[in-house]
Amino acid sequence: MKIIRKLKNLFRSDMGIILKSKDQIEGIRESCILAAECLDIITPYVKEGESTGRLNQIITEYIKDNDAIAATKGYGAHNPYPAESCISLNDVVCHGIPDFKTIIKDGDILNIDVTTILDGYYGDNSRMYMVGNVSGTAKKLVETSWNCLDIGIKQCFPGNRVGNIGYEIEKYAESLGYSVVFEFCGHGVGIRFHEEPEVAHAADKDTGPIMKPGMTFTIEPMINEGKARTKVDKQDGWTARTIDGKLSAQWEHTLLITKEGVEVLTDIQDHYPKPLKLI
């Protein structure tokens, strides 16, 4: 995800958005499949007593075995991110750094975020996991965050504006008493890790660039149980937590705008129909 260093609901123009060619799309699609497979293969290991460092190790091995690399490892010029995945537990909104000291407990919820680089192309996705006896409150938050992603995807079609993704997500989440993080956003992806456009998850209606066939970007709404604001740990410079210590949940897919609508490139479980025409 990309950090927004400005007020919510402000968008750049559509200048700089890369419309991908058929060959580029095929490369991005393959990387997205690999990134999604990482979240599938790690599922049996997400359990009480396991360390987040071990989960990261398993993901790393799978990426290497498929002749790819992790985009997060070493990302950032001044404070390089130290791991091949982001694993965010409970009140951690995003960018949780896995280590062998952090042990998963019964009742935890966690997000695992993986971005792969395969043959120079990027695939980006994340998924929520629930461990053991998770509270009803936590389950509802996880379900709401999934619904927010689904609502955002339904706004993806040629001619619609990017801001309507965030507008509909925010409207739904707030109707249930939740807040939407606006300090981080989705982003263009495929040729680079972070491209245009920025995809805010809280936005004004009918704002932002117009979606066009060939655009590839992520939707990754971060939904908080309490306040929307976050705080980044000063010690590691990455881990973003809810400002009030309450729970946060997030799901993410990489999407391709097609002539017919949208293809969810990281959907390997066939939740969404495949388009007949690509671009």
Buried (B, 14 or more C-beta within 10 A) or exposed (E): BBEBEEEBBBBEEBEEBBEBEEEBBEBBBBBBBBBBBBBEEBEEBBBEEBBBBBBBBBBBEBBEEBEBBBBBBEBEEEEEBBBBBBBBBBBBBBBBBBBEEBBBEEBBBBBBBBBBBBEEBBBBBBBBBBBEEBEEEBEBBBEBBBBBBBBBBBBBBBEBBBBBBBBBBBEBBBEEEBBBBBBBBBBBBBBBBBBBBBBBBBBBEEBBBBBBBBBBBBBBBBBBBBEBBBBBBEEBEBBBBBBBEBBBBBBBBBBBBBBBBBBBBBBBEEEBEEBEEBB
